[in-house]
Amino acid sequence: MKKRKKAADWSQLRLGCRTETIYWVHFLDFMANSSSETGSKKIAAGICGILLGAFGVHKFILGYTQEGVIMLVVSLVGGIVTCGIASFVMGVIGLVEGIVYLTKSDSEFNDIYLANKKGWF
């Protein structure tokens, strides 16, 4: 059985006969910055806005209950009445809001959406 050569640091991992470089420092730095309340809410709201935006899940994450209920009702009831057009529109709004959330810096996100409670866009 061949002995594996131990890497000098964790930046390189040997997998089979191929070496893949993993930038642990950047990953750990990202995770450390994302562990703050603002960063984690920003990421959770952004991803949920992109994936589940039509149902207003990202609004509930940020504490905007009224806006979340509006999006949910328009998507479900309006979607049935308009054969899905209202749900599509709410999905586009959620997608745009999710992208906007993720492109803001943590301080901008905190100022706009958590401190000032800007409900739409």
N, C-alpha and C positions, 0 to 999 in steps of 0.2 A: 504494500500500500504506500503510495507516494505521499509525502508530507506536504501540506500546504504551507506556502510561505506567508508568514504573518505580515500584514501591511504595517507600515510605519505609523500611520494614523488611520482614522476612520474615513478618510476622503476617498479611498479606493477599496473596493470589495471585489474579491475574486469569485466569480460564478462560473463553474465549469472550466472551460478553456478560454473563456472570454472575460476581459476585465472591463467592468463598467465603473465609471466615475460618478460618484454621488456627492453632491455638494452639501454635506451635512451642515456646514456652518451657515449657509444661506437658509437652509430648511429650518434649522433650529432658531435662527434669528427671526424668520417669518412667524414661526409658532409662538415665540416669546412676545412678539408685537401683537399677534392676533389673540393672545390670551386675555388682553384687557377687555373690559366690558364693552367699550365702544367698538373695538375691532371685531369682537366675536358677534356682536349684534349686527354690525355692518355686513359681515360675510354671510351670516345666516339669513338676513333680510334680502341681500342681493341674490343669493342662490335660490331662495324660495320665490323671490320675485320673478326670476327667470323661469324656473320650473313649474311653479304653482301660482303664478301671478294672477291668473283669471279668478281664483278663489279668494284672493286677498290675504293669503297666509302671511305675506311679508308685512302687511299692515298690523296684523295681530302681534307679530314679533316685536314691532316697534312701539306697541301700546296704543295704536290708533284703532280703537274698537269700532267707532262709528264708521270710519272709512272702510274698514275690513268687512263689516256687515253689509255696507252698500255694495261693495264689489262682489261679495258672495251672493247676495240676492239678485243683483243684475245678471250675474253669470248663470245662476240656476233658473230663476223665473223668466228673466228676459231671454235666456237661451232657448227655453222651451217655446216661448211665444214667437220669437223671431227665427226659429229653426237654426239656432247656433250663432247667428250674427253677433248678438250681444256678448256671448261668451268669447268669441273671437276678438272683439274689440277690447274686452277686459283683459284678455291674454296679451294683447299687444301693449296695453298700458302697463301691465305687470312686467313684461319683458323690458320695456324702456325704463321703468323705475328701478328694476334690478340692475341694469347696466349703469344707470346713474349712481346708484348706491355704491357699486363696486369701484367706480372711477373716482369717487371723492376720496380725499385724504381723511384720516381718522379725525383730525381736528375739525375739518369742514363738515364732515358727517355729523359729528357731535353737536356743532353749533347749529346746523340747519335742522336736523331731524330729531335730535334728542332734547336739546335745550329750547329751541324756538318752536318745536312741534309743527313743522310745515307738513301738512297732510298729503298734499298732492304734488307730484313732480318736485 
